[in-house]
């Protein structure tokens, strides 16, 4: 029986066409800057995102880390969301490796950071404090897109406060598809942007960091220092290039499937489902702990994988079809009506 995996959009398998692109990739030594496929990916992404340059990295964690380290020095600080990936889920790398202090604040319900609250956290120019240098935003954040007017406000705020502005755009392309805009309409407000190729876009590995040329040259040094100097990386870059050329517009299918799933789950009284209109490919529900654990075990026996929690996240992706959503909802019905195993 085929497994339906809702744990993340990182669980996708490369398609046959992507594998063929990888197998046929022209390669060189990327540390010597001799890999033509890496060059093609970086040039394509720079044009897509509207920056002078990009650099191919091993992961989203590495892209965000070298971005923060390129903006900030020892004793500097970046302001970030309390639940943001760059703060909570990336091992504290900026603090551990760069002595860069994070200053987290809570996200607003629409996944923005209140600029008034950000202003309160900016440190005075005083020997007692870390130097506030950077503001980090995330798009999408918990699957929700940031409002376009907010991005302009954040950019103007950062300029007025002499802060750099970084976007963790791991699922940036979900935002562009949801809002019906080109990526540049979002990225033009930022000094740097990361973009993950293995979340939603279907590549097996890799991310990109974009910025101006001097910034990317600084990031290249940090990439090497953090173990990201890959050699014949064109094999991996080919997958990322295929993903950007072929798997962006189809993200609309994932959003549609998430809406189908949310609507179906809303029929079960034991589940409280978040129906936020800004949501993309993620569905969140909560229930009492005993129900959630039993629900996850039941679905697992049906070869449907979820990660249960106080709030449970379900993620749609290119390996999940409309038929799979129907199968999932039928299994849910069996659980809540006492049918089945």
N, C-alpha and C positions, 0 to 999 in steps of 0.2 A: 504494500500500500504506500502511495506517495506521501512523503512528509510535507505538511504545510507549516512553514516556519514563520511565525508572527513576532519573533523576539526582536528583530531589527531588520533594517534594509541593508545591513552589511553581510547578510548570509547568502546573498545571491551567488549563483555559479556563472562563470563566463559562458556565453553562448558559443556555438560552433563557429560562427562568423568571427567573433572576437578572438577565439583560439587560433583561427587561421591567420588573422592579422598579426597576432603575437609570433606565430611560427615563422611568418615570412618577413618579420621586421629586419630592416637593415640596422646594424649595430656598430658601435665603436666604444672607446673608453670614455665615459662621461666625465670622470675626474679630469681628464685631459681636454674635456669639452669636444670630444671627437665623435659623439654618438648622434648621427643624423636624425634618428627618430625622436630622441629627446628634444633636439632642436626644433623639430616640427611641432611637437606637443607644446613646448613652451611658447613658440611664436603664435600658434593657434590660440592658446589660452590668453596670451597678452592682448591679442586683438579682440577676443571675446569679452574680456573684462575691462578693456580700455586703459591698460597700463603700459608703461614702457617695456617692462620685462616681467617674466615669471621664472620661478625655479621649481623643478620637480623634486618632491620629497617622498620619503618612504611612507609617511602616514600623516594624518591630520594633526596628531599630537606634535609631530616634528615641525610641521608647517607653522602652527601657532607658536610653538616654543621659540623657533629661530626668528619669528616675526617680533615677538615681545623682546627677545634679547637684542635684536637689531635696533629697536626703538629706545630701549632703556639700558642704563648702566647700573653698576652696583650701588645700592642705596636709593635707587629710584623706586617708584610705585606705579602700579596700574590699577585703575578702578574697573570693576567687573561685576557681573551679576552673581548673586549668591549661589545659584544653581547652574551657572554657566560652565560649559565644557572646559574652557581654559583655566578655570579656577578649581572646579570640583572633581573633574574626571581625567585629568592629565598628569597625575602624580606629583603635583606641586613643582613641576620642573623649573619654572622661572625662578622660584624662590630657592630651590635646591642647587641649581646649576648656575644661576645668574645673580643671586642675591638681590632679586627684584621682588619687592613686597607687594602682595595683592591686597587691595582694599575692596572687599565684597559688599554689595548692597542688595536688598531684595528686589526682584523683578516686580513690575506692575502687572496687573491681570492680563494686559495685552502683550506681555513679554518685552516691553520697553523698560529702560531705566529712567526713572524720573530725573530730569536734568536739574531740578531744584535740589534733589537729594544728592546728586553727583556733586553739585557745587558745594554743598555742606561738607563733603568729604575731601575736597581739594586742600592739601596742606599749605599753610603759610610758608613763605620763604624764611625759614628759621632753622638754626642748627639742631633743634630738638626733633625735627620731623624728616621723614623720607620725602624725597622730591617727587611730586605727582607729575608724571610725564605722559601718561597714555590712558585713553578710555577704550575699552573693548566692548563691542556689541556682538550679538549672535543672531544669525538669520538663516534658517528658521530657528526658533527657540521653542523646544518642546512641540515642534511641528507647526507652530504659528508664525505667520509672516509678519515682519515689522511694517507698520504703516509707512507709505512713501513720504508723506509730509514730515513725519518724525525724523526721518533720515536727514532731511535738509536742516531741520532744527538742531539736530545733534552735531552736524558738521559746522554750522554757524557758532554753536556753543563752544565746540572744541577750539575753533579758530580764536574766538574771543578769550578763551582761557589758556591759550598757548599749549594745547594738548594735541598729541597725535591721536588719530582715530583708526583703530584696527577692527576689521570685521572677521569674526569666525563664520565664514560662509560655507561651512561643511555641506549644508543642504541649500545653498544659494539658488541652484537651478530649480528646486521645488518652488522657491519664492517667485522666481521670474515667470514660471509657468502659471502659478496661481494668480499672479497679478497681471499677467498678460503684457509684460514689459521686457525689453532687452536687458541683459545683465548689466550693461553700462549705466542704465537708469538707476540702479541700486549702488553699484560700486563707485560711481563718480564722486560720491561724498566722502570716500575713505582714503587714507594714506596707504593702507595695505589691506589685502584681502586674502584669506585662505579659501581653498575650494577642494573638497574631498571627491575623489573619483570612485571610491568604493562604497559610498553611501547613496543608494538609489540609482546611481548611474551604471552600476553593474560591473565595474572593473574589479579585479581581484585584489588590487593593492594600489596605493599611491595617492598623493595630494599635490596641490600646487600652492605656492605663495606668490602673490603679485604685488608690485610696487614700482617705484622709479628705479632707474639703473643703479645709482649709488646704494640705495637701500638693498637691492637684490644682491649686489656684490658683497655687502656686509653680511647678508643672510647666507651667502654661499660659504663664507668662512665658518659661521656657526653650524651650518649643515655638516661640514666636514668634521668639526669638533664633536658633534653629537652622533657621529657614526653613520652619517647619511651619504657619504661619498660612494655611490654605487658605480660599478664599472659598465658592463654591457647592459645598461638599464633600458635600452630601446625595446627589449622584449616586453617590459612592463609598461613603458611609455606608449607602446602601440595599443595596448588595451585601453589606456586612458584616452588616447586620441579617438579610438573607435567609439568609446562611450560618449564623448562630447559631440561627435559627428552624428551619432545615431540614436542615443538614448535620452535626449533631453525632452523633446516634445511628448514622448510617450509617458512622461511623469504624470500627465493629466489622467492617464488610466489609473495610476496608483491613488491619486486624489479621489477619483470617482469610486474606486473600490473601498477606500476608507470611509467615504460617506455612506455607501451601501452597508458597510459593516456597522457603522455607528447607528444608522437608522434601525437596522435589524436588532442590535443589542438593546436599543432603547425600549423594545417591547417587553423586556423581562424586568419585572418589578424589583427583583433583588439587586439589580445593577443600577448604579447611578452613572450615566454616560455624559461626558462633556461634549456638547455640540457647538463648540466655538466656530463661528463662520470663517475665522482666519486659519483654521486648521488645514493641513495639507495631507500628508500620508500617514498620519498617526491618529489613533483613537485611544482615549483614556477613559477608564471606568474604575469605580471603587465599589466595594461591597464589604460585608463583615469578613474578618480574617478567615474564619472557618469555611465560609462559602467560597472565597477566592482560592484557597488551597485545594479544596475538593474539586472545584471547577477545573483548575489547571491539571490535576491528576486525571480527571475524566477525559479532558481533551487530549492529554498525552496518550492515553490508551487508544484514541482515535487517530493518532499520528498528527495531531495538531499541537504545535509547541508555542507556549507563551511563558513569560517571566512574571509570575505573580508577585504582587507587592501591595502595600497600603493603597497606592494607586497603581493600577496595572496599565502598561502601555502596549498597544498592538500596532504593528507597523506593516503597511502594505508595500509591495515592491514588485519588480518585474517578473519574479518567479511565482506570483500569485495572480490567478485569473478570476474572472467573474464567477466561473463554476466553483472555484475554491471558496469564494465568499458564501455561495449557496451551501456548500458542504459544511462550512464552519457554523453557519446559522442553524442548520439542521441538527448538528451535534449539540449546539447550545440549547435548542428546544428539547432535545432528548434529556439533557441533564436537568433542566428546570421542570420538566414534566414527569421525571422519574422513569423515563423509558431507557432502553439500552442497557449496556453493561454498567 
